[in-house]
């Protein structure tokens, strides 16, 4: 049954246990049931169970699902969380949904935060192996340095999500930084890579 609120919330029964599963964003194709931890994919009004998600690693984050805030005068709510593990440790990406239904990412790593929105490179993304740390590249004509290029794996997820890389399989995550402190992330967990800028 669809909700008629401005956020167009969609609720349906979990195919694993029958508990309610909620999608607040039309961009969310996946969810993790908060009761049985079933990983669910949404195809229109149909929900299908595709597996079970590992428990979220306790990272003592001050953020939680359902927390809300404002970014550039737009209200958002945190509706999903992806936890990654890489060569340098673990970190979290929060899936944030604005009141207008668009989405964004709030990256959290040891008390540091980067807020980013979907972006375009203006060209085809190069292979991750071509982006060596310390090299310079451009995004929409602006110079960026390759700050990190690490192999990561999804270790857990919670809530609703626009993407869901395979659990435990490694892929490249590249971070570009400009001299003004802008960050462009390239997530090679999907093809083509997901690009965000903040």
N, C-alpha and C positions, 0 to 999 in steps of 0.2 A: 504494500500500500504506500502510495506517495504522499508526502506531507506537503501542504500548500504554503508553507512559510517562505519568506523571501530567499532563504538559503536552499530551498528545494531539497530538504532532507528526505532520504529514502530509507525505510526500515523494512527488514524482512527477517524471517526466521533462519537461524544458522542451520545449514544442512547436516551438521554434525551432532548438535544437541538440542536444537529448537529454540535456543535463547535468542533474544533480539540482537540483530546486527544493524548498525547505522552507517549510512554514507551521507556526509554533509556536502561533499563536493562531487559534481558531475565528472571531474577529472580523476576521481579515485576508482581504480579498477580492482583493487585488492583490499582485504580486511583480515584482521586476526580476531577471532571470537574471544572476548574477554573471559568467557566461562570455560570453554573446553580447549582453547588455543588452536582450533582448526584454522588453517589458512584457506581463505575463501576468495574466489575470483568472481567478479560480477560481469555478466554479459547481458546488458539490458536489464530486464526484471528478474533474470534467472541467476541464482547464486549456486556455485558448485564448490565442493570441498576438494582441494588439491593436495592436502597434506596437513601436517601438524607443525606448529612453530615452537622453537625452543623458548624457554622462559627468558624474560628480559634480565640481563645482567645488572645488578644493583650498582649504579654509578653515583648515587647520592646527589642527583641533579635537583636543583631547586625548581625545575620545570616539571610539569605533569600534563597528561592528556586533559583537555578541557580548559587549560589556562588560556587567558586571552590578553591581548594588548593592542598597541597601535604602532604602526610603522608608516612613516610618511603620511600621517593623517588618515590612515585606513585601518579599521578595526580588523583583527584576525583572531582565530581560535586554533590552538594546537590540537590536531585530530589524529595524528599518527607519529610513530617513532621507529626509526631504523637504527640499529646498533651495528657498527662495523669494527672489525679488528684488522690492523695492518702492522707493518714492520715497526711502527713507532708507538703502538698501543691501541686503545679503543677510543671511539668517539661516537656521538649520536647526531643524527639528522632528524629534526622535527618537521613533520608535514603540517604547514600552517595554511588555513583557508581563510581568505578575506570574505567580508560580508557579501561582496558581489559574486562570489563563487570561484574566483580565480585563486590560484594557490602559489605558495612560496616555500622556501626551505630556511629553517633556522638551524645552522650548524653549531654544535656545542662540543668543545674540546678543552677539558681541564680549566673550566671557568672562563674561557674565551668564546666569543660568539660572533658568527658572521651571518647576516640576514641577506638572502639572495632570492632573486626571482628568475623565472625561465628567460633565457637569452638565446641569441643567434650569434654564431661566429662570423657570419657573412661569407663563409666559404665552407667547403667540406672539412670536417675535422680530420687532422692528420692522425696517422697511427700513433698510439701512445708511446711506442718505442722511439719515435722521432722527436719527442719532446723531452730533451735531456735537461736535468736540473742545472740552472745557471744560464741556459740558452735564452735568447730573446725571440719573441714572436709578436704578432699583432692581432688585435681583435677590433674589427670595424675601424681600422686605420690607426688605432692607438697602441703604443708599445707596452708589452707585458713581459715580465721575466718568469720563467718556469721555476716556481718555488719548491714544488715537490712532485714526485711521480712515484707512487707506491702501489704495490699489489695489496689489495684488501679483500676481505670476505665478509658477507653479511652473517652475523652470528645470532641475531634475534630481531623481531619486529613486534609492533603493538599498534592497535587501532586501524585506521583506514589509510591507504597508501596509493599514490599514483603509479608507482613502479615497485617491483619486487624481484631483485636479482635472486638467482638460485642460492639457497642457503648453503653456506660453507664453501662455495666455489670461488676461487680467486679471480679478480679482474683488476684492471688499472684504474686508479683515481689520480687525476692530474690537477694541480692547483697553480694558477697563474696570478701574479700580483703586479699591479702598476706602481709607479713611484708615488701616486696619490693615495695608495692604500686600497684601491679597488681589488676585488678578488673575482676571478673567473674560475669555475670548477668544471671539469670535464669528467663525467662518470661513464666509464666504458663498460658498465654492467649491462647495458642494453646496446642495440645497434639500430640507428646511429647513437653515438654517445649523447647523454643528457647534458645540456650546457646550462649553467646558471651563473648569474652575475650579481655581486653585492658589494 
